[in-house]
């Protein structure tokens, strides 16, 4: 056990030297489970995924239809506001940028922000420039396997840091919603669930934007 601790600290130190470990974060080799509320059930026969708001035409996909959308893979470092960081995680799913570029979603010029709507009424907001970047994904798989229910099966938003892509804004991990059911494109920003509770709206990992106000 002491050897494991020593190895983890050595790896953590190396990541810090490489500039990949944000301030206030610690390396974990596990994948902690954190969410508010219970894990929702999933029925592929009734599940759907809706696109609405500042779009030319609303769209709704069944689970079968969603799996036919263009897919992509991305490797990212993920950083939780609770101070753990996990590196070189592999994700597979659907790129929102690809859906827009390929015409599956047609945005109005007024679309500037995105609200992720999840089961149980949970919401997460993002600026459109972050949601359309390559470090945001509508993920169905983690490290080659379907997401576990605790980690958002069947679909969750994922946002992380791609090493070497320092120009991309990287918010904390909570800015990707588990158990996604809809995306709402908005002309103005609205606070999501945790932002209304006092979490920082931008949530930049490098600036340690964790809390916006004192409770």
GROMACS elastic network, one bead per residue, 0.5 to 0.9 nm:
[ bonds ]
;  ai    aj funct       b0    kb
    1     4     6  0.50717   500
    1     5     6  0.64119   500
    1     6     6  0.87153   500
    2     5     6  0.50575   500
    2     6     6  0.61513   500
    2     7     6  0.85790   500
    3     6     6  0.50589   500
    3     7     6  0.60955   500
    3     8     6  0.85180   500
    4     7     6  0.51353   500
    4     8     6  0.60875   500
    4     9     6  0.86126   500
    5     8     6  0.51270   500
    5     9     6  0.62024   500
    5    10     6  0.85868   500
    6     9     6  0.51816   500
    6    10     6  0.61284   500
    6    11     6  0.86109   500
    7    10     6  0.50412   500
    7    11     6  0.61167   500
    7    12     6  0.84460   500
    8    11     6  0.51081   500
    8    12     6  0.59810   500
    8    13     6  0.85496   500
    8    27     6  0.72058   500
    8    28     6  0.78169   500
    8    29     6  0.81358   500
    9    13     6  0.60792   500
    9    14     6  0.86149   500
    9    26     6  0.89906   500
    9    27     6  0.79600   500
   10    13     6  0.51481   500
   10    14     6  0.63757   500
   10    15     6  0.87921   500
   11    14     6  0.51023   500
   11    15     6  0.62593   500
   11    16     6  0.86246   500
   11    27     6  0.80650   500
   12    15     6  0.51445   500
   12    16     6  0.61977   500
   12    17     6  0.87145   500
   12    21     6  0.76524   500
   12    26     6  0.71392   500
   12    27     6  0.57119   500
   12    28     6  0.88342   500
   13    16     6  0.50686   500
   13    17     6  0.62971   500
   13    18     6  0.87164   500
   13    21     6  0.87523   500
   14    17     6  0.50810   500
   14    18     6  0.62835   500
   14    19     6  0.87576   500
   14    20     6  0.89370   500
   15    19     6  0.63298   500
   15    20     6  0.53685   500
   15    21     6  0.57095   500
   15    27     6  0.87100   500
   16    19     6  0.50963   500
   16    20     6  0.58188   500
   16    22     6  0.76637   500
   16    23     6  0.88636   500
   17    20     6  0.76591   500
   17    21     6  0.82446   500
   18    21     6  0.78381   500
   19    22     6  0.73820   500
   20    77     6  0.81459   500
   20    87     6  0.86981   500
   20   161     6  0.85598   500
   20   163     6  0.71862   500
   21    24     6  0.84820   500
   21    25     6  0.65108   500
   21    26     6  0.75461   500
   21    27     6  0.78904   500
   21    79     6  0.87477   500
   21    85     6  0.75024   500
   21   206     6  0.88904   500
   22    25     6  0.57845   500
   22    26     6  0.85821   500
   22    79     6  0.81354   500
   22    85     6  0.85058   500
   22   205     6  0.62586   500
   22   206     6  0.54358   500
   22   207     6  0.83982   500
   22   208     6  0.79864   500
   23    26     6  0.87580   500
   23   205     6  0.77818   500
   23   206     6  0.65205   500
   23   207     6  0.78441   500
   23   208     6  0.68051   500
   24    83     6  0.63497   500
   24    84     6  0.88378   500
   24   208     6  0.73982   500
   25    79     6  0.75676   500
   25    80     6  0.82550   500
   25    81     6  0.84882   500
   25    82     6  0.83372   500
   25    84     6  0.55328   500
   25    85     6  0.61805   500
   26    83     6  0.60856   500
   26    84     6  0.50107   500
   26    85     6  0.57904   500
   26    86     6  0.86367   500
   27    83     6  0.86545   500
   27    84     6  0.58738   500
   27    86     6  0.60842   500
   27    87     6  0.79086   500
   28    31     6  0.74026   500
   28    32     6  0.86417   500
   28    84     6  0.60591   500
   28    85     6  0.58703   500
   28    86     6  0.55564   500
   28    87     6  0.83004   500
   29    85     6  0.84937   500
   29    86     6  0.63383   500
   29    87     6  0.81244   500
   30    86     6  0.76310   500
   31    86     6  0.73986   500
   32    84     6  0.84725   500
   33   150     6  0.65407   500
   33   151     6  0.67309   500
   34   150     6  0.83123   500
   34   151     6  0.83930   500
   35    38     6  0.81074   500
   35    39     6  0.87303   500
   35   150     6  0.83849   500
   35   151     6  0.87846   500
   35   174     6  0.89302   500
   35   178     6  0.83734   500
   36    39     6  0.89718   500
   36   122     6  0.86826   500
   37    40     6  0.88859   500
   37   120     6  0.79449   500
   38   120     6  0.85756   500
   39   119     6  0.89730   500
   39   149     6  0.67030   500
   39   150     6  0.63998   500
   39   152     6  0.81045   500
   39   179     6  0.85398   500
   40   119     6  0.68173   500
   40   120     6  0.76937   500
   40   149     6  0.80421   500
   40   152     6  0.89500   500
   40   179     6  0.76283   500
   41   149     6  0.83924   500
   42    45     6  0.89297   500
   42    46     6  0.84018   500
   42    47     6  0.70489   500
   42   149     6  0.88764   500
   42   153     6  0.79845   500
   42   154     6  0.74086   500
   43    46     6  0.56232   500
   43    47     6  0.58415   500
   44    47     6  0.52078   500
   44    48     6  0.82269   500
   44    62     6  0.78796   500
   44    63     6  0.57887   500
   44    64     6  0.77364   500
   45    48     6  0.86363   500
   45    62     6  0.78899   500
   45    63     6  0.75078   500
   45    64     6  0.86615   500
   46    62     6  0.76179   500
   46    63     6  0.82027   500
   47    61     6  0.86805   500
   47    62     6  0.61513   500
   47    63     6  0.60212   500
   47   181     6  0.80530   500
   48    60     6  0.64893   500
   48    61     6  0.54703   500
   48    63     6  0.59792   500
   48    66     6  0.84320   500
   48   181     6  0.66489   500
   48   182     6  0.83311   500
   49    59     6  0.81765   500
   49    60     6  0.54056   500
   49    61     6  0.51700   500
   49    62     6  0.64651   500
   49    63     6  0.75857   500
   49    66     6  0.77582   500
   49   180     6  0.76307   500
   49   182     6  0.52510   500
   49   183     6  0.80353   500
   50    58     6  0.74509   500
   50    59     6  0.57285   500
   50    61     6  0.65542   500
   50   181     6  0.64708   500
   50   183     6  0.63588   500
   50   184     6  0.82950   500
   51    55     6  0.79450   500
   51    57     6  0.85095   500
   51    58     6  0.55258   500
   51    60     6  0.61912   500
   51    61     6  0.86955   500
   51   105     6  0.77880   500
   51   182     6  0.57885   500
   51   183     6  0.50583   500
   51   184     6  0.61107   500
   51   185     6  0.79268   500
   52    55     6  0.62000   500
   52    56     6  0.88964   500
   52    57     6  0.75558   500
   52    59     6  0.68102   500
   52    60     6  0.87207   500
   52   182     6  0.77475   500
   52   183     6  0.64817   500
   52   184     6  0.50379   500
   52   185     6  0.64518   500
   53    56     6  0.87170   500
   53    57     6  0.88598   500
   53    58     6  0.75484   500
   53   107     6  0.89899   500
   53   111     6  0.81999   500
   53   183     6  0.82554   500
   53   184     6  0.51058   500
   53   186     6  0.60314   500
   53   187     6  0.86589   500
   54    57     6  0.86538   500
   54    58     6  0.89110   500
   54   106     6  0.88656   500
   54   107     6  0.61964   500
   54   108     6  0.54301   500
   54   109     6  0.80508   500
   54   110     6  0.64796   500
   54   111     6  0.52763   500
   54   112     6  0.87013   500
   54   184     6  0.75170   500
   54   185     6  0.50585   500
   54   186     6  0.57207   500
   54   187     6  0.69510   500
   55    58     6  0.64421   500
   55   105     6  0.71696   500
   55   106     6  0.55901   500
   55   108     6  0.50932   500
   55   109     6  0.87604   500
   55   110     6  0.88062   500
   55   111     6  0.74987   500
   55   184     6  0.88194   500
   55   185     6  0.70066   500
   56   105     6  0.80699   500
   56   106     6  0.55527   500
   56   107     6  0.60277   500
   56   108     6  0.59531   500
   57   105     6  0.78311   500
   57   106     6  0.70162   500
   57   107     6  0.85049   500
   58   105     6  0.82923   500
   58   106     6  0.89606   500
   59   104     6  0.84815   500
   59   105     6  0.76204   500
   60   182     6  0.86361   500
   61    64     6  0.78152   500
   61    65     6  0.54872   500
   61    66     6  0.56089   500
   62    65     6  0.50668   500
   62    66     6  0.60145   500
   62    67     6  0.86759   500
   63    66     6  0.50755   500
   63    67     6  0.63822   500
   63   154     6  0.89739   500
   64    67     6  0.54445   500
   64    68     6  0.69394   500
   65    68     6  0.53215   500
   65    69     6  0.70845   500
   66    69     6  0.55249   500
   66    94     6  0.87986   500
   67    70     6  0.81792   500
   67    71     6  0.83233   500
   67    93     6  0.88002   500
   67    94     6  0.87647   500
   68    71     6  0.82451   500
   69    94     6  0.69801   500
   69    99     6  0.80985   500
   69   104     6  0.87709   500
   70    93     6  0.83646   500
   70    94     6  0.62829   500
   70    95     6  0.78446   500
   70    98     6  0.75671   500
   70    99     6  0.77622   500
   71    92     6  0.71072   500
   71    93     6  0.53496   500
   71    95     6  0.69665   500
   71    98     6  0.88302   500
   72    91     6  0.84256   500
   72    92     6  0.57458   500
   72    93     6  0.56566   500
   72    94     6  0.59521   500
   72    95     6  0.65809   500
   72   137     6  0.85978   500
   73    90     6  0.72423   500
   73    91     6  0.56055   500
   73    93     6  0.65496   500
   73    94     6  0.83535   500
   73    95     6  0.88116   500
   73   137     6  0.87777   500
   74    89     6  0.83374   500
   74    90     6  0.60098   500
   74    91     6  0.54012   500
   74    92     6  0.65108   500
   74    93     6  0.87347   500
   74   134     6  0.81501   500
   74   135     6  0.76279   500
   74   137     6  0.82528   500
   74   162     6  0.83619   500
   75    87     6  0.87457   500
   75    88     6  0.56738   500
   75    89     6  0.54089   500
   75    91     6  0.61798   500
   75    92     6  0.88492   500
   75   135     6  0.87411   500
   75   160     6  0.87928   500
   75   161     6  0.86723   500
   75   162     6  0.68142   500
   75   163     6  0.88882   500
   76    86     6  0.87818   500
   76    87     6  0.67093   500
   76    88     6  0.52540   500
   76    89     6  0.53454   500
   76    90     6  0.66299   500
   76    91     6  0.78741   500
   76   135     6  0.73977   500
   76   159     6  0.82288   500
   76   160     6  0.55082   500
   76   161     6  0.52890   500
   76   163     6  0.72523   500
   77    85     6  0.71998   500
   77    86     6  0.57927   500
   77    88     6  0.52814   500
   77    89     6  0.60730   500
   77    90     6  0.89669   500
   77   159     6  0.89642   500
   77   160     6  0.55357   500
   77   161     6  0.50238   500
   77   162     6  0.63896   500
   77   163     6  0.75970   500
   78    84     6  0.85536   500
   78    85     6  0.57201   500
   78    86     6  0.53755   500
   78    87     6  0.63762   500
   78    88     6  0.82355   500
   78    89     6  0.74414   500
   78   158     6  0.86490   500
   78   159     6  0.72387   500
   78   161     6  0.63738   500
   78   172     6  0.75456   500
   78   173     6  0.61838   500
   79    82     6  0.84801   500
   79    83     6  0.71126   500
   79    84     6  0.60765   500
   79    86     6  0.65442   500
   79    87     6  0.85781   500
   79   160     6  0.69847   500
   79   161     6  0.82305   500
   79   171     6  0.81443   500
   79   172     6  0.55034   500
   79   173     6  0.55017   500
   79   174     6  0.88218   500
   79   205     6  0.72516   500
   80    83     6  0.55528   500
   80    84     6  0.54371   500
   80    85     6  0.62029   500
   80    86     6  0.86342   500
   80   172     6  0.54439   500
   80   174     6  0.67846   500
   80   205     6  0.87129   500
   81    84     6  0.73668   500
   81   172     6  0.57745   500
   81   173     6  0.69777   500
   81   174     6  0.73037   500
   81   203     6  0.84613   500
   81   205     6  0.81768   500
   81   208     6  0.85228   500
   81   209     6  0.87662   500
   81   210     6  0.62337   500
   82   210     6  0.88817   500
   86    89     6  0.69768   500
   88   162     6  0.86318   500
   88   163     6  0.88917   500
   89   142     6  0.75452   500
   89   143     6  0.67216   500
   90   141     6  0.83060   500
   90   142     6  0.57990   500
   90   144     6  0.73653   500
   91   137     6  0.80988   500
   91   139     6  0.64382   500
   91   140     6  0.77730   500
   91   141     6  0.57228   500
   91   143     6  0.60603   500
   91   144     6  0.74616   500
   91   158     6  0.83198   500
   92   137     6  0.78969   500
   92   138     6  0.81738   500
   92   139     6  0.55634   500
   92   140     6  0.61313   500
   92   142     6  0.65140   500
   92   143     6  0.79921   500
   92   144     6  0.75020   500
   92   145     6  0.89895   500
   92   146     6  0.89638   500
   93   137     6  0.64143   500
   93   138     6  0.54592   500
   93   140     6  0.51060   500
   93   141     6  0.64906   500
   93   155     6  0.84377   500
   94    97     6  0.87817   500
   94    98     6  0.76777   500
   94    99     6  0.78267   500
   94   137     6  0.59829   500
   94   138     6  0.50122   500
   94   139     6  0.63173   500
   94   140     6  0.80374   500
   95    98     6  0.51980   500
   95    99     6  0.65139   500
   95   100     6  0.88841   500
   95   132     6  0.79598   500
   95   133     6  0.87058   500
   95   134     6  0.73893   500
   95   135     6  0.89992   500
   95   136     6  0.70960   500
   95   137     6  0.50370   500
   95   138     6  0.61236   500
   95   139     6  0.83835   500
   96    99     6  0.50723   500
   96   100     6  0.63865   500
   96   101     6  0.86130   500
   96   105     6  0.86929   500
   96   131     6  0.70127   500
   96   132     6  0.59212   500
   96   133     6  0.82669   500
   96   134     6  0.86687   500
   96   136     6  0.75370   500
   96   137     6  0.65559   500
   96   138     6  0.69359   500
   97   100     6  0.51810   500
   97   101     6  0.60013   500
   97   102     6  0.84486   500
   97   131     6  0.76286   500
   97   133     6  0.66589   500
   97   134     6  0.73960   500
   97   136     6  0.86585   500
   97   137     6  0.87960   500
   98   102     6  0.57890   500
   98   103     6  0.82877   500
   98   104     6  0.83414   500
   98   132     6  0.84029   500
   99   102     6  0.53561   500
   99   103     6  0.61413   500
   99   105     6  0.57265   500
   99   106     6  0.86213   500
  100   103     6  0.52235   500
  100   104     6  0.59502   500
  100   106     6  0.61293   500
  100   107     6  0.73209   500
  100   132     6  0.83888   500
  101   104     6  0.78025   500
  101   105     6  0.80507   500
  101   106     6  0.85578   500
  102   105     6  0.77990   500
  103   106     6  0.57646   500
  107   110     6  0.79405   500
  107   111     6  0.63172   500
  107   185     6  0.79573   500
  108   111     6  0.56104   500
  108   185     6  0.89587   500
  109   112     6  0.80298   500
  109   187     6  0.88298   500
  110   185     6  0.89121   500
  110   186     6  0.75234   500
  110   187     6  0.52201   500
  110   188     6  0.87618   500
  111   114     6  0.80198   500
  111   128     6  0.75319   500
  111   185     6  0.56636   500
  111   186     6  0.52768   500
  111   188     6  0.81131   500
  112   127     6  0.64654   500
  112   128     6  0.52242   500
  112   129     6  0.78284   500
  112   185     6  0.71572   500
  112   186     6  0.59744   500
  112   187     6  0.51892   500
  112   188     6  0.66587   500
  112   189     6  0.78653   500
  113   125     6  0.73133   500
  113   126     6  0.59328   500
  113   129     6  0.80046   500
  113   131     6  0.83295   500
  113   184     6  0.83678   500
  113   185     6  0.58199   500
  113   187     6  0.62905   500
  113   188     6  0.63796   500
  113   189     6  0.58193   500
  113   190     6  0.84019   500
  114   124     6  0.82656   500
  114   125     6  0.56596   500
  114   126     6  0.52393   500
  114   127     6  0.60796   500
  114   128     6  0.57092   500
  114   131     6  0.71139   500
  114   183     6  0.67802   500
  114   184     6  0.56970   500
  114   186     6  0.58932   500
  114   187     6  0.88494   500
  114   189     6  0.78661   500
  114   190     6  0.89113   500
  115   123     6  0.65664   500
  115   124     6  0.56020   500
  115   126     6  0.64718   500
  115   127     6  0.88043   500
  115   182     6  0.83515   500
  115   183     6  0.58310   500
  115   184     6  0.50194   500
  115   185     6  0.64206   500
  115   186     6  0.73447   500
  115   189     6  0.84650   500
  115   190     6  0.77731   500
  115   191     6  0.86515   500
  115   192     6  0.74332   500
  116   122     6  0.82197   500
  116   123     6  0.54558   500
  116   124     6  0.50025   500
  116   125     6  0.61614   500
  116   126     6  0.81487   500
  116   157     6  0.79519   500
  116   176     6  0.78152   500
  116   177     6  0.63781   500
  116   180     6  0.68447   500
  116   181     6  0.78941   500
  116   182     6  0.61678   500
  116   184     6  0.65046   500
  116   185     6  0.89175   500
  116   192     6  0.84134   500
  117   120     6  0.89859   500
  117   121     6  0.66978   500
  117   122     6  0.60628   500
  117   124     6  0.68478   500
  117   125     6  0.89519   500
  117   177     6  0.75191   500
  117   179     6  0.85467   500
  117   180     6  0.59363   500
  117   181     6  0.57984   500
  117   183     6  0.60329   500
  117   184     6  0.74833   500
  118   121     6  0.58501   500
  118   122     6  0.50693   500
  118   123     6  0.61020   500
  118   124     6  0.83884   500
  118   156     6  0.85263   500
  118   177     6  0.65668   500
  118   178     6  0.65145   500
  118   179     6  0.53024   500
  118   181     6  0.50806   500
  118   182     6  0.67763   500
  118   183     6  0.89418   500
  119   122     6  0.62401   500
  119   123     6  0.88456   500
  119   178     6  0.81817   500
  119   179     6  0.58567   500
  119   180     6  0.65733   500
  119   181     6  0.64705   500
  121   193     6  0.88029   500
  122   177     6  0.78185   500
  122   178     6  0.86881   500
  122   180     6  0.89695   500
  122   192     6  0.77212   500
  122   193     6  0.60828   500
  122   194     6  0.89691   500
  123   177     6  0.70663   500
  123   191     6  0.83436   500
  123   193     6  0.52903   500
  123   194     6  0.81889   500
  124   174     6  0.79508   500
  124   175     6  0.59787   500
  124   176     6  0.68458   500
  124   177     6  0.60091   500
  124   191     6  0.74662   500
  124   193     6  0.63178   500
  124   194     6  0.76041   500
  124   195     6  0.81052   500
  125   175     6  0.69932   500
  125   176     6  0.86181   500
  125   189     6  0.75010   500
  125   190     6  0.68082   500
  125   191     6  0.62101   500
  125   192     6  0.52661   500
  125   193     6  0.86260   500
  125   195     6  0.84466   500
  125   201     6  0.80923   500
  126   129     6  0.82366   500
  126   130     6  0.65576   500
  126   131     6  0.64016   500
  126   175     6  0.70756   500
  126   176     6  0.87701   500
  126   189     6  0.80667   500
  126   192     6  0.88751   500
  126   201     6  0.83527   500
  126   202     6  0.78888   500
  127   130     6  0.55261   500
  127   131     6  0.65080   500
  127   132     6  0.88565   500
  127   189     6  0.76216   500
  127   202     6  0.85378   500
  128   132     6  0.60114   500
  128   133     6  0.85201   500
  128   185     6  0.81555   500
  128   186     6  0.88811   500
  129   132     6  0.53583   500
  129   133     6  0.62982   500
  129   169     6  0.87380   500
  130   133     6  0.52197   500
  130   134     6  0.84396   500
  130   135     6  0.78765   500
  130   136     6  0.70301   500
  130   159     6  0.86597   500
  130   168     6  0.77184   500
  130   169     6  0.65183   500
  130   170     6  0.79107   500
  130   171     6  0.87614   500
  131   134     6  0.82437   500
  131   135     6  0.80969   500
  131   136     6  0.56115   500
  131   137     6  0.80229   500
  131   159     6  0.83915   500
  132   135     6  0.83235   500
  132   136     6  0.68586   500
  132   137     6  0.88336   500
  133   136     6  0.58976   500
  133   137     6  0.87120   500
  133   168     6  0.72162   500
  133   169     6  0.85432   500
  134   137     6  0.73936   500
  134   162     6  0.86054   500
  134   168     6  0.82480   500
  135   158     6  0.77467   500
  135   159     6  0.55556   500
  135   160     6  0.56920   500
  135   161     6  0.64910   500
  135   162     6  0.65653   500
  135   168     6  0.75114   500
  135   169     6  0.85680   500
  135   170     6  0.78165   500
  136   139     6  0.89283   500
  136   157     6  0.70721   500
  136   158     6  0.55170   500
  136   160     6  0.70361   500
  136   176     6  0.80441   500
  137   156     6  0.81684   500
  137   157     6  0.57622   500
  137   158     6  0.51423   500
  137   159     6  0.66568   500
  137   176     6  0.85541   500
  138   155     6  0.65654   500
  138   156     6  0.57147   500
  138   158     6  0.63643   500
  138   176     6  0.86506   500
  138   180     6  0.84706   500
  139   142     6  0.77147   500
  139   147     6  0.81496   500
  139   152     6  0.89654   500
  139   153     6  0.89654   500
  139   154     6  0.83106   500
  139   155     6  0.56296   500
  139   156     6  0.53435   500
  139   157     6  0.59805   500
  139   158     6  0.63862   500
  140   145     6  0.84839   500
  140   146     6  0.58817   500
  140   147     6  0.58581   500
  140   152     6  0.84192   500
  140   153     6  0.68660   500
  140   154     6  0.58149   500
  140   156     6  0.67960   500
  141   144     6  0.59931   500
  141   145     6  0.51951   500
  141   148     6  0.86791   500
  141   153     6  0.85134   500
  141   154     6  0.84662   500
  141   155     6  0.83577   500
  142   145     6  0.54059   500
  142   146     6  0.61975   500
  142   147     6  0.57353   500
  142   148     6  0.86160   500
  143   146     6  0.83876   500
  143   147     6  0.89389   500
  145   148     6  0.84100   500
  146   153     6  0.72723   500
  146   154     6  0.75116   500
  147   150     6  0.80775   500
  147   151     6  0.60259   500
  147   152     6  0.63356   500
  147   154     6  0.63822   500
  147   155     6  0.76181   500
  147   156     6  0.86124   500
  148   151     6  0.52551   500
  148   152     6  0.65390   500
  148   153     6  0.54260   500
  148   154     6  0.78933   500
  149   152     6  0.53195   500
  149   154     6  0.72681   500
  149   179     6  0.85619   500
  150   153     6  0.71790   500
  150   178     6  0.87922   500
  151   154     6  0.89136   500
  151   156     6  0.79595   500
  151   178     6  0.68371   500
  151   179     6  0.83883   500
  152   155     6  0.58669   500
  152   156     6  0.53546   500
  152   157     6  0.86570   500
  152   177     6  0.80123   500
  152   180     6  0.78390   500
  153   156     6  0.69632   500
  153   178     6  0.75672   500
  153   179     6  0.61013   500
  153   180     6  0.88392   500
  154   178     6  0.87358   500
  154   179     6  0.64760   500
  154   180     6  0.81152   500
  155   177     6  0.88425   500
  155   178     6  0.67267   500
  155   179     6  0.53388   500
  155   180     6  0.55623   500
  155   181     6  0.80299   500
  156   176     6  0.67260   500
  156   177     6  0.55583   500
  156   179     6  0.52932   500
  156   180     6  0.52831   500
  156   181     6  0.88576   500
  157   175     6  0.77778   500
  157   178     6  0.62881   500
  157   179     6  0.83263   500
  157   180     6  0.70693   500
  158   173     6  0.71552   500
  158   174     6  0.86242   500
  158   175     6  0.76617   500
  158   177     6  0.74192   500
  158   178     6  0.85731   500
  159   170     6  0.70359   500
  159   171     6  0.70585   500
  159   172     6  0.75807   500
  159   173     6  0.60845   500
  159   174     6  0.84021   500
  159   175     6  0.67977   500
  159   176     6  0.58134   500
  160   169     6  0.89142   500
  160   170     6  0.58497   500
  160   171     6  0.70985   500
  160   172     6  0.74326   500
  160   173     6  0.67455   500
  161   164     6  0.88073   500
  161   165     6  0.74724   500
  161   166     6  0.79822   500
  161   168     6  0.77347   500
  161   169     6  0.80578   500
  161   170     6  0.57150   500
  161   171     6  0.84675   500
  162   165     6  0.54531   500
  162   166     6  0.76448   500
  162   168     6  0.81287   500
  162   170     6  0.87983   500
  163   166     6  0.71217   500
  164   167     6  0.85225   500
  165   168     6  0.58330   500
  165   169     6  0.89999   500
  166   169     6  0.75021   500
  166   170     6  0.86909   500
  169   204     6  0.72103   500
  169   205     6  0.88069   500
  170   173     6  0.87980   500
  170   203     6  0.80465   500
  170   204     6  0.58492   500
  170   205     6  0.62285   500
  170   206     6  0.79799   500
  171   174     6  0.81024   500
  171   175     6  0.65341   500
  171   202     6  0.67090   500
  171   205     6  0.54232   500
  171   206     6  0.85078   500
  171   209     6  0.85284   500
  172   175     6  0.60497   500
  172   176     6  0.85149   500
  172   202     6  0.88279   500
  172   203     6  0.56727   500
  172   204     6  0.64654   500
  172   205     6  0.56571   500
  172   208     6  0.89800   500
  172   209     6  0.85488   500
  172   210     6  0.81313   500
  173   176     6  0.60847   500
  173   177     6  0.88055   500
  174   177     6  0.67011   500
  174   178     6  0.88643   500
  174   194     6  0.83633   500
  174   203     6  0.89478   500
  175   203     6  0.79673   500
  177   180     6  0.62306   500
  180   183     6  0.80949   500
  186   189     6  0.67783   500
  186   190     6  0.83568   500
  191   194     6  0.79627   500
  191   195     6  0.53867   500
  191   196     6  0.57682   500
  191   201     6  0.71204   500
  192   195     6  0.52081   500
  192   196     6  0.60791   500
  192   197     6  0.87113   500
  192   201     6  0.84514   500
  193   196     6  0.54239   500
  193   197     6  0.66275   500
  194   198     6  0.65310   500
  194   199     6  0.55760   500
  194   200     6  0.83929   500
  194   201     6  0.87803   500
  195   198     6  0.51936   500
  195   200     6  0.60179   500
  195   201     6  0.57199   500
  195   211     6  0.86552   500
  195   212     6  0.80950   500
  196   199     6  0.70947   500
  196   201     6  0.88751   500
  197   215     6  0.83190   500
  198   201     6  0.85107   500
  198   210     6  0.89150   500
  198   211     6  0.59607   500
  198   212     6  0.55494   500
  198   213     6  0.56607   500
  198   214     6  0.72079   500
  198   215     6  0.70337   500
  199   202     6  0.89514   500
  199   203     6  0.77486   500
  199   209     6  0.82447   500
  199   210     6  0.58734   500
  199   212     6  0.53468   500
  199   213     6  0.74636   500
  200   203     6  0.51872   500
  200   204     6  0.85361   500
  200   209     6  0.57343   500
  200   210     6  0.53126   500
  200   213     6  0.78541   500
  201   204     6  0.88848   500
  201   209     6  0.82091   500
  201   210     6  0.86638   500
  201   211     6  0.85043   500
  201   212     6  0.71679   500
  202   209     6  0.69844   500
  202   210     6  0.87880   500
  203   206     6  0.89355   500
  203   207     6  0.80128   500
  203   208     6  0.71966   500
  203   210     6  0.58252   500
  203   211     6  0.81816   500
  203   212     6  0.89572   500
  204   207     6  0.54603   500
  204   208     6  0.61847   500
  204   209     6  0.53318   500
  204   210     6  0.79298   500
  205   208     6  0.51348   500
  205   209     6  0.64838   500
  205   210     6  0.81034   500
  206   209     6  0.78803   500
  207   210     6  0.86943   500
  208   211     6  0.86183   500
  209   212     6  0.73254   500
  211   214     6  0.73726   500
